[in-house]
Structure formats: structure tokens, C-alpha cells
Amino acid sequence: MMSSILEIIGTLLPLVLMGIISVFVVVRMKKKAAQGALGRKKTKEAQTMLDSLIPLGMIAGVTVSIFIGVFFPGFFLSNIGFGAGIGLLGGYIAYEMYSRKGES
């Protein structure tokens, strides 16, 4: 009985954690869009870089998780989910930092 509960928790934990991160990022970006406070850059290249930071963070997170999955194969599928979620959060943090760069 106890082992099946731990197995269920172990299966649902990545889903819950990445869901929380995803909802946090989406709500924050939606709030910024409603306020008209999304990051804007003067040049087209800088704006394209700013807009690409979140997807690039997710790609980098998945790439790192695949490399980790090679060395720890028991956790391969959950690693991909963790990598995408952590990459989403990292991309959002980079977006916030880069959008403020140049304001001060």
C-alpha cells in the first residue's frame, strides 16, 4: 500500500511542479501584457532576441535534461519534463533581466 502511494507521488510530482511553473510564467506574462508593460527594445534584432529568450530557455532545458538522462537513464522521461519546466522559468528570468537592461 505504502509503495503504491510513493509510486503515485513520484509519477505526479514532475507534472505538478512543472504545472506550477508554467502557470506562474503564463499568469505573469498575461498580467504584463494587460498592463502594457511587456519588454520593448529599440532595434529589431534586440526585440527578436528578447522575444526568443523563453523558447530558447525551454530548448536549452530539454537539451540539458537529455544529456542528464544519458547518465541517469532511470529518470529519462521525467527529466525531459523537468528540463522544459526549468528552462521555461530560466527563459522567463532571462526575459525579465534583458527587458530591464538599458532602462537604468
SULWOHU-V829611 format. One record per backbone hydrogen bond with DSSP energy under -0.5 kcal/mol. CO is the residue of the C=O (numbers start at 1). NH is the residue of the N-H. If there is no record, write none. Layout:
co: <CO;CO>
nh: <NH;NH>
This chain:
co: <1;2;3;4;5;6;7;8;9;10;11;12;13;14;15;16;17;18;19;20;21;22;23;24;25;26;27;28;29;30;31;32;32;43;44;45;46;47;48;49;50;52;53;54;55;56;57;58;59;60;61;62;63;64;65;66;67;68;68;72;73;75;76;77;78;79;80;81;82;83;84;85;86;87;88;89;90;91;92;93;94;95;96;97;100;100>
nh: <5;6;7;8;9;10;11;12;13;14;15;16;17;18;19;20;21;22;23;24;25;26;27;28;29;30;31;32;33;34;35;36;37;47;48;49;50;51;52;53;53;56;57;58;59;60;61;62;63;64;65;66;67;68;69;70;71;71;72;75;76;79;80;81;82;83;84;85;86;87;88;89;90;91;92;93;94;95;96;97;98;99;100;101;103;104>
